[in-house]
Amino acid sequence: MKNSLRLVLLALVLSFLGLHQLLAQTPATGQPVASSGPLALSLQQAIDYAIQNKSTLQASRLNEQKATAQVGEIRSQGLPQVNVGGTVTNNFKLQRQLVDFGRFAGGPGTLNGTTLTPEQLRDVQAGNAVTLPPAYTQVESAGPQPFAFGLQYQGNASASVSQLLFDGSYLLGLKAANVFRQLSVKQTAQSEIEVVEQVSKAYYSTLVAREQLALLARNVERLDTLLYQTRRTFEEGFVEKLDVDRLQVQRNNLRIEQQNAGRLVDLGVALLKFQMGLDQLQPVQLTDSLNAALVDANRLKLQSAGDEFDYGQRIEYSVLQTQRDLAVLDIRNRRAGYLPRLSLVGAYGFIGSDPRLGGLLEFRGPDSYTNLNGRQVLNQNWFGFGNVGLSLQVPIFDGLRKKYSIQQARLTLETVNKGFTTLQQSIDLQRRQGETNLQNALDVLANQKANLALATDVARVSRIKFQEGVGSNLEVITAETDLRQSQTNYYSSLYEALVAKVDFDKAAGTLYQSKK
């Protein structure tokens, strides 16, 4: 008994552990559970993760599956339709109808005596045989009488089959369903491009914020060294207290700026996780480095970007083409409503009735007999039936409903066709804006890079002059301020160039190619 109890407890513990592990793998939110170790992410890895785990994309893929199911639903309409059913009815009060049995039953009235005519009397006297027809009185009609058809309990069991032979709307609807499925796939690809754009910008933003934070840390370290040296010089009496105070104020401001930058880095990481569909509790480690070479290579793209452009490279254009195909099929489908519909139908079953429910459920067939006054009498209460035929429906007049329906579909197609012009103009504008913004961003980046080099050299010379006693503290503070401003401007321009690069690739239709 104790061994059995131990086995039961062990099974319960193992079941609980298995359930706990399953819940850990599939939380209520549906997103992957955060792990304790940091997740190393390059930009491409971040994009791949978002493509697989972003909830909006998962919803789009569910819509693809829904579209596939809709295709199967429409296709099933052309397959044989088989139905089996049965009913048991208790006619607790039978329906009655008035019937005049005298009108169709007929029959003789009362038999009366027969009077011989003079001709018949002479024939009899002559010894000839005479046939006397019986004479009846006229039947008096009793008038309509109530009559109940059927018995109290009735049953029916049957199977019916129908097969669509021709329906123009069905064939076109099947084509439209396949096109609709293609549309759902393209819409998912469009959503993927938007996610890639958002992840790329968030990743670049986090890299820039991280580099700025590291740069501020180096500035604080350098300023702390300078402040320490200035204090020592002040103690030796070679500089004034004002010089130390100025450096202390600058150092305090730089510390506040460093703290703010740290919070911005955390916020950038949180935004990146959100765009990826990653749990906010999951620590990440960005492996890509911020390099101006990422955008320098786009100068070649700008040089090769010409006026000729294949609009099919843009997923929006491809989606609009599919919508146009759907609009065309919709017109053809509504026109097919004028065509007849032909179906093959058939049914086979049994119907029965009985005064008692128990008798109805006995299912007495053609081999059922009962003994009545010493002779066998048929006692069947269930009878079979079957039929097969063609069902033809020919539309004649529907109050011009289909006419106006086709008119609406044509206007929808014209609206879609007008959308091509608008979309092409929009794409042309986006490409021009992308080229201009990227070119300007590259020029600004090159200029800020040169300014940063100059400001770095000026700050270095100012510190050397101050340490050698030939420069002023104010000159050092001014140079350090200009250096930090140049650093901020450089990284801001680098981020703007990276964002312009993403926008340029999106406008050219080369940002991301779906793997489907």
C-alpha angles and dihedrals in degrees: 000000000000091000090052091050091050091051091051092050091047091051091050092050092049091047091051092049091049091049091047091052091048092051090049090055096045111033123186091259092059094229124118115273117253116253125217096240123071117263112232110222133184118188091261092048090050090051093048091049092050092049090056102037109028106118094220090056091047088054090050091052089050087055088054090054089047090053090050090051090050090054089053091048092054093044090053090064089071094051124087113285112216123185130179122191145158138191137193116200130193107206093196088171113030118218113247132206132191113250128181101211092182091067097060106016097056117170135159125294126216116330111243132191120275124236118211116231118225090254092052090047092054090049091052092048088050090055096252122140115249124196112218115205114219116248119218131186117248115271112246113221115236090207128237114337126199112251129184119215120209133006132280096262122046132175136191131189121175146151123216130194129192130179124192109230102176134003121148093200091056094054093048091043089056091053091047091051091056090049090049089054089053088051092054090051091051091047089054089051089051090052090049091056091051091050091049089051093050094045092048094051092045091049093050091046091053092048091052093047090048092050091048090051091051090047091051089051090055091047091051090049092049092046091049089055091048091047091050092050091047092051090052090049090048090052088053089052099244098115134036128253087245091066091055093047092051091053091045091054091048091048092051091050091049091052091054090048089050092052091049091049090052091055090048090054090053090048091049091051090049090051091049091051090050093051090048095047089241125151110261089226092060111101114223136196118205109218100186119093125223105250129169088218087077089074101027090073089062092072086078089052090053091051092050095044105106137171093267111089135166105227089198088076088073113081090213090063091048091050091051090050090055091048089053090052089052091050091052092049090048091058092048091047093053091047089052087064087082091062122091123254119227125192137172112227134184140165139187129182151117133265126194144173138190138167089240131049091224090052091051091053092053089077096212111196135188092293094060117108134169132203112250118177091333098313133096113251126188110255102185119151102167121065129186127229136181139178140177130188151131125273116207123184117188117185111223110167130350101175091270090294094137091046093059091040090057090046090056091049091052091051089050090053091049089051091052091049090052087053091064091064092047092047094048091051090048092050091049090052093047091050092049091047091046093051093046095046093047093047091049092045092051091049092048090046092053091049093048090047090056091046090051091053091050094046091049091052092046092051091048093051092045092054092048092049091048092049090049091050097244097101135061129244090235090058090054093049091049091049092048091049091050090048093053091047090051090049091050092047092048096052092043091052090046090054091047089051092051091049090047088051091054092047091047093051091047092050090050092049093240101105095099136353116208114236092223 
